[in-house]
Amino acid sequence: MIYDCIVIGGGVIGTAVLDRLARYNMNVLLLEKEDDVASFTTRANSGIVHAGYDCDPCTAKARFNVRGNELMWRDAQELDVPHLKCGSIVVATAEQRDKLEALAQKAAKNGVEVKILDREQTFAIEPNVADCIEYSLYAPSAGIISPYQLAIAYADRAILNGAKIELCSPVTAIKKTANGYLATTPSGEYESKIVVNCAGANGAEINDLAGAEHYETTYRRGDYFVLDNSERKNVHTVIFPLPTAAGKGILVAPTADGNVIYGPTAVDTSDTSDTATTRESLDSIRANVPLSYKCAAFNKCIRVYAGLRTLIGHDFVIKQSDVLENFIMAIGICSPGLSSAPAIAEYIEDIVTGKLDPAKKENTISVMPKRKRLTELSDGEIDALIAKDSAWGRIVCRCEKVTEAEIVEAIHSPLAATTVDAVKRRTRAGMGRCQGGFCGPRVMEIISRELNIPLSEVKKGGGASIARYRVKEVE
Ligand SMILES: Cc1cc2nc3c(=O)[nH]c(=O)nc-3n(C[C@H](O)[C@H](O)[C@H](O)COP(=O)(O)OP(=O)(O)OC[C@H]3O[C@@H](n4cnc5c(N)ncnc54)[C@H](O)[C@@H]3O)c2cc1C
């Protein structure tokens, strides 16, 4: 079979592109290296939907961020992805006020609504900024979203609308054919008329495999603290320090799932596997958070993590290749890539449909069925669900109050969750205070039962084994 389009990479960019293309009469396929989508940068970032005031005017970053912010809230609602348009503030002392003016001028050039607030107005929005703060730049259109749930929801909707996703399929070679391209993976070869490269940290490598433009890539790691959900009551908006050349600085923000994060740092690295936090980097978060936020509570940390920014020069690279026909790339998508994803997908949809001129499918799904989450149901609704299915009465993750029924639903969702991490990203089982200490083995048993595989074959994610064999079977 010859596909119309193959998308390489299942981060938020690739899944958003697939979701758009699935609405047309085309055969579209996404090839993802890992055992789930959203397995790399898309799972480890700040989850902020930026307003777009601090991107340099006239760059791709500015253009796609501002348009992405407009589209994001509609996508989040249609896809039932946790989000909150809570606004953001950049805080400043009296001496730093002119820097806020400079940011406000950039915002005006980018067409983003912002307002400089005085001390009283700032504290009215966020009572817990540090006492030294006198001013802030308020951006009402900013907010937060669950980045991995967004990518998963794009993937699910794309599948329901007819797209295919092959997981565990790293592209290792790309050959030109009479029809277009042949992509080789360990599980098979796939031919298509058009290729869209959304391979994140490996984007430049995919270009090289195909013989498209060569780009030098650099990487910048960002470390974070995740705080217990008891801290959520203290944070009302996204709190940024003034940006620097290295990025937007160490923020304090609520997460769409109900926690609080402090971070990220900005550590240059050349290693794409460099996603382990370091003491030095975490210490710099400890030192910086109190400069903007007065309720820092590092003793409420439940986890640390790191994500990797992929940089190609100073801007995103989103275009049809100049040297290869029907080869499109969206690479070097560092921050604000999450915020820009819906707009990048819209742009790539125009390029692909401009080439193939497909008709739109009739009756595609745009609003996904609302997922039932125990924590959002009334007692009456819970009783009614238990009467139909007793799995609604069995709480597996006690920290996040996730039931067996929700886990079973995730395992049988359009893009099936087949690992403990995949279940965690869809249901939050294991994301709470105990970090899966109690529910992990139970989640493994449910996966084993539902997929009819031995417990020893249930993986954590990324191929990592948890249980190798039964202890009593060992000689
Ligand atoms: C610390 C940090 C904080 C950030 N904060 C924000 C923020 O608050 N707001 C915001 O807007 N943006 C933020 N970003 C940026 C945002 O996270 C990224 O722009 C976005 O996640 C990039 O998505 P992607 O799909 O390009 O890459 P990825 O999510 O990395 O996806 C690429 C996919 O391609 C797959 N792949 C790689 N090679 C191959 C291959 N050979 N074959 C098949 N598949 C392959 C990978 O496994 C991966 O799943 C942040 C980034 C970092 C690192």
The ligand as an ORCA input file, in Angstrom:
! r2SCAN-3c Opt
* xyz 0 1
  C      12.161     22.197     29.647
  C      11.161     22.536     28.583
  C      10.080     23.357     28.871
  C       9.177     23.709     27.869
  N       8.062     24.420     28.203
  C       7.163     24.740     27.245
  C       5.990     25.457     27.568
  O       5.688     25.698     28.728
  N       5.179     25.844     26.555
  C       5.469     25.566     25.262
  O       4.739     26.022     24.391
  N       6.538     24.822     24.918
  C       7.380     24.387     25.886
  N       8.456     23.621     25.570
  C       8.633     23.182     24.202
  C       7.752     21.968     23.863
  O       7.805     21.018     24.878
  C       8.269     21.374     22.554
  O       8.312     22.386     21.596
  C       7.371     20.262     22.021
  O       7.093     19.302     23.003
  C       8.091     19.623     20.839
  O       7.286     18.630     20.319
  P       7.827     17.695     19.137
  O       6.655     16.915     18.714
  O       8.552     18.523     18.153
  O       8.959     16.812     19.820
  P       8.840     15.494     20.721
  O       7.787     15.609     21.750
  O      10.203     15.181     21.220
  O       8.358     14.399     19.692
  C       9.205     13.873     18.701
  C       8.893     12.413     18.579
  O       9.622     11.866     17.500
  C       9.981     10.554     17.855
  N      11.102     10.141     17.020
  C      12.389     10.559     17.080
  N      13.125      9.940     16.160
  C      12.298      9.121     15.481
  C      12.490      8.190     14.429
  N      13.688      7.987     13.883
  N      11.414      7.489     13.984
  C      10.189      7.679     14.528
  N       9.969      8.531     15.561
  C      11.010      9.247     16.025
  C      10.336     10.672     19.324
  O      10.305      9.430     19.993
  C       9.275     11.632     19.810
  O       8.135     10.971     20.315
  C       9.363     23.232     26.560
  C      10.423     22.362     26.284
  C      11.287     21.990     27.299
  C      12.361     21.015     27.018
*
